[in-house]
Amino acid sequence: MSDMLVNANLIWVMLGTFLLGITAAAIGGLAVLRARALIGDVLAHAAIPGVMFGVILIGSLSPLLVVGFALLTGLIAYHLIHSLTLHTKLRSDTAMAIILATFFALGMLLLSYIQAQHWPNTAGLDRILFGQAAAITRAELIQLLVLSLVTLIYLIIFFPRLKLVLFNPSYAKSLGIHVAREEFIFALVLVMVVVVGMHIVGAILMAGALLIPITIMRLWPLGLGLMLSFAASLAAIAAVASSLLSLWVEQSPTGPWMIVILGLFFMLSWLAHQLYQRLNPTSRHV
């Protein structure tokens, strides 16, 4: 009986990390290639005060309402980064660093306040920071499944339009595309993936799920579509492997294993790329 429960839990964890891996790699890849590599880290940390505000106002860690508040603060952070980059002389990485530090500090202050109140029904706030894939619930898994399907369908159907909007907005405007609206939709989907994924890998490691897969593939001269597809595939492999390792190595969480495996993939890819460069000195340096 216990073996059956372990196997059932493993399947749930594996499915959750698998869905998060492919979704985060796909949507995060576009954000990274747009020269906003830190955006995932910023949004994950910006969601923390949203979660805390939700807990303070509601009095409990209600999943749907808390996700709503986290989504709101994540979108506010994204808009602030866009506005600071557009209307000031700040570079995007500087703007992102300012927003990350400010929102994270606010989140920590609110967390300290909540812990001092000793409210019931607020257990599990540490999952927001560090993640806990093994504790994923059926409702969270369904939520992640729906979000993954919506995100992947969105990326597949609107991929040509997204390429124009994200990488050549001036040309997109000349074609009559409402660039601001398309950017808002992209930001909304990205923030939703970050907020939902925090329950599995945590706010601190969420950036790795968004950033590392596409960074691995950027080492190689591939088209955008292939790059995103291979990045999602690597993330899926890391998700399955991390679920198995968390079962075999007792008391080890799945999220950190996933990021460590992706980090190892990056090192192997980088070493292979260095070897390829040495064997083909006339090849283009990526």
C-alpha positions as CSV (number, residue, x, y, z in Angstrom):
1,M,0.0,0.0,0.0
2,S,2.8,2.4,0.9
3,D,4.6,1.6,-2.4
4,M,1.4,2.5,-4.3
5,L,1.2,5.8,-2.5
6,V,4.8,6.6,-3.2
7,N,4.3,5.7,-6.9
8,A,1.2,7.8,-7.1
9,N,2.9,10.8,-5.5
10,L,5.9,10.3,-7.8
11,I,3.7,10.5,-10.8
12,W,2.0,13.7,-9.5
13,V,5.4,15.3,-8.8
14,M,6.8,14.2,-12.1
15,L,3.8,15.5,-14.1
16,G,3.9,18.8,-12.2
17,T,7.7,19.4,-12.8
18,F,7.3,18.2,-16.4
19,L,4.6,20.7,-17.2
20,L,6.4,23.5,-15.4
21,G,9.7,22.6,-17.2
22,I,8.4,22.8,-20.8
23,T,6.2,25.8,-20.1
24,A,8.8,27.9,-18.3
25,A,11.4,27.0,-20.9
26,A,9.2,28.0,-23.8
27,I,7.8,31.3,-22.5
28,G,11.0,32.2,-20.6
29,G,13.1,31.6,-23.6
30,L,11.4,34.4,-25.5
31,A,11.8,36.7,-22.5
32,V,15.5,35.9,-22.3
33,L,16.1,36.3,-26.0
34,R,14.5,39.7,-25.7
35,A,17.5,40.7,-23.6
36,R,15.6,40.4,-20.4
37,A,17.4,37.5,-18.8
38,L,16.6,38.6,-15.2
39,I,12.9,39.0,-15.8
40,G,11.9,35.6,-14.4
41,D,13.9,36.3,-11.2
42,V,12.3,39.8,-10.9
43,L,8.7,38.5,-11.5
44,A,9.1,35.6,-9.0
45,H,10.4,38.0,-6.3
46,A,7.8,40.6,-7.2
47,A,5.0,38.0,-6.7
48,I,6.1,37.5,-3.0
49,P,4.5,40.7,-1.7
50,G,1.4,39.9,-3.6
51,V,1.1,36.6,-1.8
52,M,1.7,38.3,1.5
53,F,-0.9,41.0,0.8
54,G,-3.3,38.3,-0.1
55,V,-2.7,36.4,3.1
56,I,-3.1,39.6,5.2
57,L,-6.4,40.6,3.5
58,I,-7.9,37.1,3.4
59,G,-6.4,35.7,6.6
60,S,-5.4,32.4,5.0
61,L,-3.3,30.9,2.2
62,S,-6.3,30.5,-0.2
63,P,-4.6,29.3,-3.5
64,L,-6.8,31.0,-6.1
65,L,-7.0,34.4,-4.3
66,V,-3.4,34.4,-3.4
67,V,-2.4,33.6,-7.0
68,G,-4.6,36.6,-8.0
69,F,-2.7,39.0,-5.7
70,A,0.7,37.6,-6.8
71,L,-0.4,38.0,-10.4
72,L,-1.3,41.6,-9.8
73,T,2.1,42.6,-8.2
74,G,3.9,40.6,-10.9
75,L,2.2,42.6,-13.6
76,I,2.9,45.9,-11.7
77,A,6.6,45.0,-11.6
78,Y,6.6,44.1,-15.3
79,H,5.0,47.5,-16.1
80,L,7.4,49.4,-13.9
81,I,10.4,47.8,-15.6
82,H,9.0,48.6,-19.0
83,S,8.2,52.2,-18.0
84,L,11.6,52.8,-16.4
85,T,13.4,51.4,-19.4
86,L,11.3,53.5,-21.8
87,H,11.1,56.8,-20.0
88,T,14.4,57.0,-18.2
89,K,18.1,56.5,-19.1
90,L,18.2,53.3,-17.0
91,R,19.2,50.1,-18.7
92,S,16.8,47.2,-18.5
93,D,19.1,45.2,-16.2
94,T,19.4,48.2,-13.8
95,A,15.6,48.7,-13.8
96,M,15.1,45.0,-13.1
97,A,17.6,45.0,-10.3
98,I,15.9,48.0,-8.6
99,I,12.4,46.4,-8.9
100,L,13.6,43.0,-7.7
101,A,15.3,44.4,-4.6
102,T,12.4,46.7,-3.7
103,F,9.6,44.1,-4.1
104,F,11.6,41.3,-2.4
105,A,12.3,43.6,0.6
106,L,8.6,44.5,0.8
107,G,7.7,40.8,0.7
108,M,10.1,40.0,3.5
109,L,8.7,42.8,5.7
110,L,5.1,41.5,5.1
111,L,6.2,37.9,5.8
112,S,7.7,39.0,9.1
113,Y,4.5,40.8,10.0
114,I,2.4,37.7,9.2
115,Q,4.7,35.4,11.2
116,A,4.4,37.7,14.2
117,Q,0.6,37.5,14.1
118,H,0.6,33.6,14.5
119,W,-2.5,33.4,12.3
120,P,-4.0,30.0,11.6
121,N,-4.3,28.6,8.1
122,T,-1.1,30.4,7.0
123,A,1.2,27.4,7.1
124,G,3.2,26.7,3.9
125,L,4.4,30.3,3.2
126,D,7.9,28.9,2.9
127,R,6.8,27.0,-0.2
128,I,6.5,30.4,-2.0
129,L,10.2,31.0,-1.3
130,F,11.7,27.5,-1.7
131,G,9.1,25.5,-3.5
132,Q,7.9,22.0,-2.6
133,A,7.0,19.8,-5.5
134,A,6.3,16.8,-3.3
135,A,3.4,18.8,-1.7
136,I,1.7,19.7,-4.9
137,T,-2.1,19.2,-4.6
138,R,-4.6,18.0,-7.2
139,A,-6.0,21.5,-7.6
140,E,-2.5,22.9,-8.2
141,L,-1.7,20.2,-10.7
142,I,-4.9,20.9,-12.6
143,Q,-4.1,24.6,-12.5
144,L,-0.7,23.9,-13.9
145,L,-2.0,21.6,-16.6
146,V,-4.6,24.2,-17.8
147,L,-1.9,27.0,-17.7
148,S,0.6,24.8,-19.6
149,L,-1.9,24.0,-22.4
150,V,-3.0,27.6,-22.7
151,T,0.6,28.8,-22.8
152,L,1.8,26.3,-25.4
153,I,-1.3,26.8,-27.6
154,Y,-0.8,30.6,-27.3
155,L,2.9,30.3,-28.3
156,I,2.2,28.0,-31.2
157,I,-0.7,29.9,-32.7
158,F,0.8,33.4,-32.2
159,F,4.5,32.6,-32.7
160,P,5.0,34.6,-36.0
161,R,3.3,37.6,-34.4
162,L,5.2,37.3,-31.2
163,K,8.5,37.3,-33.0
164,L,7.6,40.6,-34.7
165,V,6.3,42.2,-31.5
166,L,9.1,41.2,-29.2
167,F,12.1,41.5,-31.6
168,N,10.9,44.1,-34.2
169,P,8.2,46.2,-32.7
170,S,8.6,49.0,-35.2
171,Y,7.9,46.7,-38.1
172,A,5.0,45.1,-36.2
173,K,3.4,48.6,-35.8
174,S,3.8,49.3,-39.5
175,L,1.8,46.1,-40.2
176,G,-1.0,47.4,-38.0
177,I,-0.3,45.1,-35.0
178,H,-1.3,46.6,-31.6
179,V,2.2,46.1,-30.0
180,A,1.2,47.4,-26.5
181,R,-1.7,44.9,-26.3
182,E,0.4,42.0,-27.5
183,E,3.2,42.8,-25.0
184,F,0.6,43.0,-22.2
185,I,-0.8,39.5,-23.2
186,F,2.8,38.1,-23.3
187,A,3.6,39.7,-19.9
188,L,0.3,38.3,-18.4
189,V,1.1,34.7,-19.6
190,L,4.7,35.0,-18.4
191,V,3.7,36.2,-14.9
192,M,1.1,33.5,-14.6
193,V,3.7,30.8,-15.4
194,V,6.0,32.3,-12.8
195,V,3.4,32.6,-10.1
196,V,2.1,29.0,-10.5
197,G,5.6,27.6,-10.9
198,M,6.7,29.1,-7.6
199,H,4.8,26.4,-5.7
200,I,7.2,23.8,-7.3
201,V,10.6,25.4,-7.5
202,G,10.1,28.5,-5.3
203,A,10.7,32.2,-6.0
204,I,14.4,31.9,-5.5
205,L,14.9,29.1,-8.1
206,M,12.2,30.1,-10.6
207,A,14.6,32.1,-12.7
208,G,16.6,29.0,-13.3
209,A,13.7,27.2,-14.9
210,L,13.1,30.2,-17.2
211,L,16.7,31.1,-18.0
212,I,18.9,28.0,-18.1
213,P,17.2,25.9,-20.9
214,I,17.3,28.6,-23.5
215,T,20.8,29.7,-22.4
216,I,22.0,26.1,-23.2
217,M,20.6,26.3,-26.7
218,R,21.9,29.8,-27.4
219,L,25.4,28.3,-27.6
220,W,24.4,26.6,-30.8
221,P,23.5,28.2,-34.2
222,L,19.8,27.2,-34.3
223,G,16.6,29.0,-35.5
224,L,14.3,30.4,-32.9
225,G,11.7,27.7,-33.2
226,L,14.2,24.9,-32.9
227,M,16.0,26.7,-30.0
228,L,12.8,26.9,-28.0
229,S,11.7,23.3,-28.8
230,F,15.1,21.9,-27.7
231,A,15.1,24.1,-24.6
232,A,11.7,22.8,-23.6
233,S,12.8,19.2,-24.3
234,L,15.9,19.6,-22.0
235,A,13.7,21.1,-19.3
236,A,11.3,18.1,-19.6
237,I,14.2,15.7,-19.2
238,A,15.5,17.6,-16.2
239,A,12.0,17.5,-14.7
240,V,11.7,13.7,-14.9
241,A,15.2,13.1,-13.7
242,S,14.8,15.5,-10.7
243,S,11.6,13.7,-9.7
244,L,13.4,10.4,-9.6
245,L,16.4,11.7,-7.8
246,S,14.2,13.3,-5.1
247,L,12.7,9.9,-4.5
248,W,16.0,8.0,-4.4
249,V,17.9,10.6,-2.3
250,E,15.8,10.9,0.9
251,Q,14.8,14.3,2.2
252,S,15.9,16.0,-1.0
253,P,13.5,18.5,-2.8
254,T,12.7,18.2,-6.4
255,G,13.0,21.9,-7.4
256,P,16.7,22.3,-6.5
257,W,17.5,19.0,-8.3
258,M,15.8,20.3,-11.4
259,I,17.9,23.4,-11.5
260,V,21.1,21.5,-10.7
261,I,20.5,19.1,-13.6
262,L,19.8,22.0,-15.9
263,G,23.1,23.6,-14.7
264,L,24.9,20.4,-15.5
265,F,23.3,20.3,-18.9
266,F,24.6,23.9,-19.4
267,M,28.2,22.9,-18.5
268,L,28.1,19.9,-20.8
269,S,26.8,22.0,-23.6
270,W,29.4,24.7,-23.0
271,L,32.2,22.1,-23.0
272,A,30.8,20.5,-26.2
273,H,30.6,24.0,-27.8
274,Q,34.2,24.8,-26.8
275,L,35.3,21.5,-28.3
276,Y,33.3,22.2,-31.5
277,Q,35.0,25.6,-31.8
278,R,38.5,24.1,-31.5
279,L,37.7,21.4,-34.1
280,N,36.1,24.0,-36.4
281,P,38.1,27.3,-36.0
282,T,36.4,28.9,-38.9
283,S,32.9,28.4,-37.4
284,R,31.0,31.4,-36.2
285,H,31.4,32.1,-32.5
286,V,28.1,32.0,-30.7
